[in-house]
Amino acid sequence: MAKAIPAMYENGVLRPLVPVDLSEHQTVWLQVLPEQTMTELLLLL
């Protein structure tokens, strides 16, 4: 399942700003987009 969620980068760690449905130590792939780019993409939906 692919899902876009907001996250904050703090002290070298990406911290999700919303709850995520992941198992402990589960590996995922990330695509990092600036907030402005993500907002523009959401407006297209």
Secondary structure, DSSP 4 states (H G I P E B T S, - for coil): ------EEEETTEEEESS-----TT---------HHHHHHHHHH-
